C-alpha cells in the first residue's frame, strides 16, 4: 500500500534507517520527507504534506492523539524494527 508514497520522518534517527532498509528489502519505492523533529513530521503528515508518517510505535500513538482527526489515522500492522 505504500509503494510510491511520501513518508514523513525525523532525520538522523534509527527509524529513518530502518525504514530505508525495510523498503529496499521489500522493493518498495518511496520518497522520504525529512524533518528535524517528530513533532514537525507529524504535523506535516496531519496537514497532508505526506502520505504516511513513521516513528517509534509509542511516539506514533502519542502523536496520533494530537492529530486533527485521530480516528482517521490508522497504523499498519507491520512492526519493522524492535528496539528498546
C-alpha positions as CSV (number, residue, x, y, z in Angstrom):
1,X,0.0,0.0,0.0
2,X,2.9,2.3,0.5
3,X,4.6,1.8,-2.9
4,X,5.4,5.3,-4.3
5,X,4.3,7.0,-1.1
6,X,5.8,10.0,0.6
7,X,6.8,9.3,4.2
8,X,7.3,12.0,6.8
9,X,10.2,11.0,9.2
10,X,12.6,12.6,11.6
11,X,16.1,12.9,10.2
12,X,19.1,11.2,11.7
13,X,17.1,8.5,13.6
14,X,17.2,4.8,13.6
15,X,13.6,5.0,12.4
16,X,14.8,6.7,9.2
17,X,17.4,4.0,8.6
18,X,15.1,1.1,9.5
19,X,12.5,2.4,7.1
20,X,15.1,2.7,4.3
21,X,16.3,-0.9,4.9
22,X,12.7,-2.2,5.0
23,X,11.6,-0.5,1.9
24,X,14.7,-1.5,0.0
25,X,14.5,-5.2,1.1
26,X,10.8,-5.3,0.0
27,X,11.3,-3.5,-3.3
28,X,9.0,-0.6,-2.2
29,X,9.7,2.8,-3.7
30,X,9.1,5.8,-1.5
31,X,10.1,9.4,-1.1
32,X,11.2,10.4,2.4
33,X,10.2,13.9,3.6
34,X,12.7,14.6,6.4
35,X,12.2,16.9,9.4
36,X,14.3,17.9,12.3
37,X,11.7,16.7,14.9
38,X,9.0,14.1,15.2
39,X,6.5,16.9,16.0
40,X,7.3,18.6,12.7
41,X,7.0,15.3,10.8
42,X,3.7,14.5,12.5
43,X,2.3,18.0,11.8
44,X,3.3,17.7,8.1
45,X,1.5,14.4,7.8
46,X,-1.5,15.8,9.6
47,X,-1.7,18.7,7.1
48,X,-1.4,16.4,4.1
49,X,2.2,17.0,3.1
50,X,3.0,13.3,3.2
51,X,1.0,10.1,2.5
52,X,2.3,8.5,5.7
53,X,4.3,9.1,8.8
54,X,6.8,6.8,10.7
55,X,8.3,6.9,14.1
56,X,8.7,4.6,17.2
57,X,5.4,2.9,18.0
58,X,4.9,4.6,21.3
59,X,5.6,8.0,19.9
60,X,3.2,7.4,17.0
61,X,0.5,6.5,19.4
62,X,1.0,9.7,21.4
63,X,1.3,12.0,18.3
64,X,-1.8,10.4,16.8
65,X,-3.9,11.8,19.7
66,X,-2.9,15.3,18.7
67,X,-3.9,15.0,15.1
68,X,-6.9,16.9,13.7
69,X,-8.9,13.7,13.4
70,X,-7.2,10.9,15.3
71,X,-9.9,8.4,14.3
72,X,-9.0,8.9,10.6
73,X,-5.3,7.9,11.3
74,X,-4.6,4.2,11.2
75,X,-1.5,2.2,11.9
76,X,-0.1,-0.5,9.6
77,X,0.1,-3.9,11.3
78,X,3.8,-4.5,10.4
79,X,6.4,-3.6,13.0
80,X,9.6,-3.2,11.0
81,X,12.0,-2.9,13.9
82,X,12.1,-3.9,17.6
83,X,14.4,-1.7,19.6
84,X,14.5,-0.9,23.3
